[in-house]
Amino acid sequence: MKLKTFGAALLVLTGFALTPANAADFGGDCCADLEERIAELEATTARKGNRKVSLTIYGKVNEAIGYWDDGFEQNVYQFTNDTSRTRFGFKGKAKITKDWFAKFKIEVGIRTADQGAIDADTDDGGSGFDLRKAEWSLGSKTYGSVTVGETSMAHDGITQQQVANIKHFANPDVLDANDSFAIRQSGTGANIGEWDNLAQVLEPGEGSRGNLIRYNTPKFGDFSFAAAWGEDDVWNVALKYAGQLGDFKVKGGVGYGEATERDEECTDDDAGITSGSSCKEIGASLSAMHVPTGLFLTGAYGIREDDVNDQTLTAAGIATDDNQFYHIQGGIEQKWNSLGKTTFFGGYYVREAGATVRDNSGAINTFNGNNITDVEFEMFEVGLNQNVSAAAMDFYLHYKHYGPDITTTAGAVASEPWQTVIGGAQIKF
């Protein structure tokens, strides 16, 4: 009897203890409200649409603060780091047989303050989304895979092969920092021209993305090959290597691309010179790290021949020259603290653009009424990255100094260097 009485009392007390929580959480009809809560959670939770295709949500946030100095003005802006901008994506894979599979990927880029659109008069380049990828793939471990959609060209990333953890802020796309800024004439401060126009902002030899069909071979040891076609008509091929050679971790690649009609890989042109026009480019990079010491060295090269550019310059009696660049970086990467690996590096970059035409017009770049006949610049850089492995996060600090060399039909134009210090972080998910 005592045990029964004690048990009944315990049940009553437990009921009183749970009643307020139930009332607060579910209301009078606990079952109905519980179903509502479950439905609410389902509506706000990402989940697979079916049980056959996996779903992974991924992405990164990469925001920075940058100080800049164009020789006459200085300021500090906050922006999205366009070297590897903020993004999110969805990807999945389904197994068809032991050998065959299907995959998909949708990736969207985000700019909260477009770094490529800021200049001395614009501290916010605007925000927005851009579709980076929307693709499906059908593949085999034996025969390779075919990808269709908005996707990467075969030589996308070919000049950016890197073994050190610095690609998110320090790859060869060095004009991401100063796209829309003006090169200033010494003494007067006059605008000679924007960096992207005078140097042809598209990195020579480096692929991009487009509406394509791409084939990737299976790996042959540490080698892989890809070929892509699309965009009426763009085609490109690339050979890549990633492996270990003794104590050295090595990544590298070489690629060739050609556009037989107007395309984002060539100078934009509205001047009507399209007959037989094309762009041809070659890009390559090689990066190696001595694993025991963390010492690394990376080199990259790219060259582009643009028929529209050449036709326009030849008609004006100006000598043509291919647009090309050289880039070398070296440093050390070691785990000196418990947070993660630390990377120190320095680099040197040269861009030889020759004479160039203005994007979207086809007209030759001019200054003070004189055609610009040659554009060259060099860039020095030093940087630091600290990885925080527990948070999938990287903090970085990057200094870059650009020295332009501009020549017109009237002679050399004295110009001011442009420099920047960029500090920021990326966090992956």
N, C-alpha and C positions, 0 to 999 in steps of 0.2 A: 504493500500500500504506500509506504514512504517513497519507494522508487517511482511509482505511478504518479503520486502527487507532485514530486520534484520534476518529473518529466513534463507534466501538464503546465506547471508554472514556468518552466524554461521555454516552452513553446509560446505561451502568452507573452512573456517578456521579449522574446525574439520578434514576435509579430509587431509589438509596439515600437521596437527599435528600428524595424525596417519600414514602418508605415510612412514616416516623414520623407525618407529618401525616395520611396516609390511615388509618393504624392508629388514630390518636387520634380522627379525625372519623367514620370509616365502619366501622371494624372489619375483619375479614378479608374478608367478602364486600362489596366496595365498592358493587356495583350494587344489591343488596338494601337495604343501609343507606341508600344515596342515595335510593331510592324512599321509605323510611320518613321521611327528613328532608323530602322534598318534601311528603309527605302531612301531616306535622306543621305545616309552614309554611302549607299550604292551610287547615288546620283553625283556625289562629290569625290568619288574614288576612281582613279584611272584603272581600267581593267581590260582584259582581252575581249575582243568581240567574239572569238570562238576558241575552242580548245586545241585547235590544230596549228595555229600560227602563234609563235611567241611574241611578246610585246615588251620592248625595253624603252623607257624614257631616259634621255640623256641630254647633256648640254653643258654650258659654262656661262659664267658672267665674267667679263673682262672690262673693267672700268679703270680709268687713270686720271691723274692730274698732271698737266704739263706746263712748264715755263718755256717761253720762246723769246728770241731776240733776233730781229731782222736787221740790226745795225742802226735803226732809227727809233724803233718802238719795241717795248717789252711788255709782256703780260703773262698772266697765269689763267689757264682755262681747265675746266673739267670736261671729259669726253669719253666716249666709247673707244677703246684702243682698236683701231681698224686693222692692225696687223693680224689679229685673230679675234674677231669681234664676238660679242655676246650672241648666244644662239641657243636653241633648243630643238630637239628632234625626237622622232619615233622610228624605231626599226624593229624588224622581226624576221623570223626564219621558220620555215616548215620543212620537215623531212618527208620526201616523197618515197624514196627507196634508200637502201644502204648507201648508194652512190649519188643519187640525185637529190637536189634541194631547191627550194624557192625562197627568195628574200625580198624585202621591201625597205625603203627608207624615205622619210619625209623630214626635211631639215629647214628651219627658218632662222634667218639672221635678224638681229635686233641692234639698232643704233639709238641710244637715248640722246646722244649729242654727236652727230656725224663728224668724226675727225677730219675726213676728207673735204668737208665743206666749210670748216672754220678758217678764218684769216684775220688780218690785223683789225678789221672792222666788224667781224662776226664772231662772237664768243660761243654761239650755239648753232651748230650746223643743221639742226633739225633732227627729229626722231622719226623712226619708221621701221617697217618690217621689209625683208626681201626674201624671196623663195630661193634657197640655196640648192636644194635637191628635192626631187619627187620622182622616185625610180623604183622599178621592180627588176629582179634578176632571176634567171633560171640557170642553175649550174650543176656541175658534176665534179667530184674530186678527181676524176680521171681525165675529163675533157675540158675543164675550165668553165667559165660562166659568161653569159650574155646579159648585159644591162641595158634597159631602155627607159628613157625619160630625161628630165632635167638632171644632168649628172656631170661628173668630172670628165674632162678630156683625158686621153691616155697620158699626156705629159703634164697634167696638173700637179704641181708640187715638185717638178723635176729639178728645179734649181734650189730647192729648199730641203734637201736631204740633210738631216742633222742628228747627231748622236747625243748632243748635250741638251739639257732642258731649258732652251731659250727661244724656241720657235714662236711662242705665244707673244713675243714682243720684239724680237730681233732677227727677222729673216731678211733676205735680199730685197724685199719690197720696201726700200728705204724711203720712197716718196709718200708713203702713208702718213708720215709725220707732217709734211708741209705741202700737200697737193695744191691747195688753193692760195697759199701765201705768195706774195710777190717777191721777185728778186729785185733789190733796191740798188739804184745807181749811187756810187760813192759821191759824197759832196752834196748832191741835189736831193737824194731820197726818191727820185722818180721811179715809177714802176716800169721795169724793163720787160716784164712778162711773168706770168704765173709759172711756178715750177713744173706743174704737170704738163702744160702746153709746150714749154721750151724743151723739156727732156723727154716728151712722149711718155706719159705716165705708165703705160702698159709695160711691164717688165719684159725685156727681150728674152725669148726662149722659154718663157714660163707659160704654161697652159692655164685655162680657166674652166668655166662650166658652160654648158649649153644643152640644147635639145639634141640628144645624141643616141647612137647605138654603139656600145663599147663591148669589146671582147677581152677578157682576162684569161691568160693561160693558167693552168695549175702551176705550182712552184716546181722548178727544176733545181733541186738542191736549194741554194740560197738565192736563185735568180727567178724573176718573173717578167712576163712580157704583156703589153696591152696595146690595143689598137682601137681607134674610135673614128666615127664618121657621122656627119649631120650638118644642120644649119645651112644647107644649100650654098656652097659645099665647103665643109671643113673636114680635114682628116689629119690624124696625128698618130704617132706610135711612140712607145717608150720601153726601155729595158731598165729594170731596177735590180739592185743587189742589197741584201741585208743579212749579215751573218757575223760570225766570230772567226778571226784569223789569228790563231795563237792567243796572245794576250790582248789583242786589239778587237774592239767592237767597231764594225764598219758598216756604213750605209752609203749608197751612191746610185746614180742613174744618169741616163742620157736619153734625150727625146728629140723628135723632129715633128714640126707641125706646119701645115699649109692651109691657107684659105684662098680659094680660087675666085671668090666674090667678096663683096664688102662684109665685114664681120667684126666682132669685138676684138679679135686678135690683130686687126689692122687699124691704121689711123682712120677714125671716123671721117667720112667725106660726103659732102653735099654738092661738090663742084662739078659733078657729072663725068669725072674721069673714072669710068668703070670698065671699059672695054679691055679685056685681057688682064685686068688688074689682079694682083694676088699678093699675099704675104707669105714669106717663108721664114722659119725660125728654127734654131737649134739651141737647146739648153742642156746644161749638165751640172752636176755637183757631186762632191765626194767628201765624206766626213768620217774621221777615225778617232777613236779614244783608246789610250793605253789604260786598260781597266785597273791594274794595280795602283797606278798613280793618279788617275783621273785626268791626265793631260789630254787635250783634244785639239784637233786642227780641222778646219772646214774650208773648202774652196768652192766657188760657184762661178759659172760663166754663162752668158746668153747673148745671142746675136739675132737680129731680125732685119730682113730685107723687105721693104714696103714699096711696091710698084707705084701706087698713087703718089706717095711722097716723092719718089724719084721722077715721075713724069712731070709733076708740078715744078720741081726745082730745075729740071733740065730745060723746060720751056722758058724759065726765067734766066737761064744762063748761069745757074749756080751749081757748083760741083756737088754730086751726091755722095753720101756716105752711109753705111749701114749703122743702125742703132745697136750698141753693144755695151755690156757691163762686165766688170770683174769684181769679185767680192771674196775676201779672206777673213776668217775669224780664228782666234786661238785662245785657249784658256785652260782652266782647271775646274773639275767638279768632284767634290769629296763630301763625305758626311762628317763634318767637324762638330756638329752639335746634335742633340737628341731630336730636334724638330724634323730634320730631313737633310737632303743634300744641298750644299751651297755651290753656286757656280759663279766664278769670276771670268771675264773675258774682255778682249779688245778686238777691234776690227778695222778694216780699211776697204773702201769701195770706190770704184771709178766708173763713171758713166760717160760714154762718148756718143752723143746723139747726133752730131753733125748739124746740118740745117734741117729745120722741121717746119711742117705746115700746121696751121691751127685746127684743132678738133672742130668738127661740125661745120666747117666753112671751106676747107681746102685751100685757103689763102696762106701765103708764106708769112711767118712771124716777122714782125718789123719792130724797130725802135727808132724814134725820132725821124720817121719817114724812110729809114734805110732797112733793107732786108737783112735779117739775121742769118749769117752764113755758117756759123759754127757754135755749138753749145757743148760744153764739157763741164763736169764738176767732180770733185772728190769728196768723200765723207769719212771722217774718223769717228770711232765710237768706243766707249767703254761701258761695261754694264755689270750688274750684280743680280742674281736671282736666289731667293731662299725658298726652298720647298718646305711645306708643312704637311707631311704625309698623312697625319691623323685627320686632317680636314680636307684632303685632296685640293690643297690651295698653294699658290705661288705668289710671293711678293717680289717685285722687281724695281730696279732703278736703272735708268738708261740715259746716257749723255751722247748726243750726236752733233757734230760740227760739219757743216756743208760749205764748201768753197767753190763758187761758180766762176766759169771762164767763158765770157760771151764776146763774140766777134760779129761785126756787121760789115756791110760794104764800105762803111766809113772808117773802119778800124776797130780795135779792141775797145770794149766798154768797161771801165772800172766799176766793179760791183762789190757789194757788201756780203760778208759771210752770213749764214743763217744757222742758229744753234738752238738746241732744245734740251731740257732735262725732263724726262717723263718718269713718274713714279706711280705704280698702281699694283693691282692684284687680280688674279683670276682664281675662281673657285669652280670646280667641276662637279657635276652631279650625274 
